[in-house]
Amino acid sequence: MAKLSEWFVKHWGTIIPIVLSIVAILFTALKDFILPKILKPTLKFTYEPKEPYKKAPVIINQMIWAFERFKIENIGKEVAKNCRCQIYMINDEKGKEIDLQGFHLNWANRPDQDGDFLRFERLNIAKGESEFVDLLHMRQDNTTKIFFNPYKNLPKGMTDNIPIDNYIIKVIISGDNFSPYIVSFNISKKLELNGFKVKLIDVERK
């Protein structure tokens, strides 16, 4: 034991930097890898055929609109950072895929991103908070189409509508600190008095 103490005293100048380096590595691993795995956001998705998921009638530019929205709630232990929503896939009832992959969907509260019109909408959802996403809408001037909101009316190089029909629409929700979710909706061509007939049918992790 005495020899060990003598050795430590003799080599303390070398040992202390090594110990400090190990502590720093452990602290970094705890902060960047271990805690984020434990204290991570967990998202819950809901849709119901009533307010506030269905918003109709809404008068915009002297036209009647009917919105369908779904809710994202953070039931985890950490803030869900930089959340964004896109169309992942649309298939008609025959299984044909509609080319709208990557179309960004709007948050219903319309964050303005500090006036930066070139950035797509992203926001943080804190523990216990929830946000709504505009999935699709109907417009009085064209009742034969399902419409999606283009972000701040910027051109996307793709259409913002599809003919009314039976569809499976898959939406991908991603963020900086959680694995993406894919949420699937069934859209019926049979219309209701307050808009479309929508059903949330599946939630999976990518």
ABEGO torsion letter per residue (X at the ends): XAAAAAAAAAAAAAAAAAAAAAAAAAAAAAAAAAAAAABBBBBBBBBBBBOAABBOBBBBGGBBBBBBBBBBBBABABBBBGBBBBBABBBBAAGBBBBABGBBBBBAAGBAGGGBAABBBBBBBBBGBBBBBBABBBBAABAABBBBBBBGGBBAGBBABBBBBBBBBBBBBBBAABBBBBBBBBBBABBBAAEBBBBBABBBBX
